[in-house]
Amino acid sequence: MPVSGRIEKRIGIPDGVDATVEEDKVTISSHGSIVERRFFHPLVSIDKDGDEIVVSCGFPKKKEAALVGTFASHIKNMMLGTAKGFECEMRIVYAHFPMKVSVNEERSIVLIENFLGERHPRTARIMGETEVTVKGDTVKLMGYSKEDVGQSAANIEQATKIKGFDPRVFQDGVYIIEKPKVQENE
């Protein structure tokens, strides 16, 4: 059943942030950081109107009405990310075998060595422009794209998933303790 009339969401472009919209591609840049993404649905349109980005749909059904809000939220996150950045915090937990976590910048992977005494290291892929730093038992992920930071954290957490053992007993792994959030100015 269609939602009555036309639905649109307007996102104001903050000072210091540049936005361009070309067909289904939105590019947001600020302070030397650039995030671009494609948003495509045949009934949902994205346009730039002065200092606002307008996401709209004429006579939408429930799915299209939901996509208007989803696209608007993704564009807001892109603006926040380029202006301030996102960070996520993870904790390294082990009981007996000391785990060594390191970052290979060239291959953009995280190496997890000696996990439960395993001889071969486990790897997790770092997505996009995400920066990963390991200090003690804390792993910090920082980047401009919330999706890339969150997916990189999920990849690291999944790389240390234990199969065939009770996770309540064998709690070793690298776990997300703080989901991606806007960076604090330090």
Secondary structure, DSSP 8 states (H G I E B T S, - for coil): ---SSEEEEEEE--TT-EEEEETTEEEEEETTEEEEEE---TTEEEEEETTEEEEEEES--HHHHHHHHHHHHHHHHHHHHHHT-EEEEEEEE-SSS--EEEEETTTTEEEEESGGG-SS-EEEE--TT-EEEEETTEEEEEES-HHHHHHHHHHHHHHT--SSS-TTT---EEEEEEEEEE----
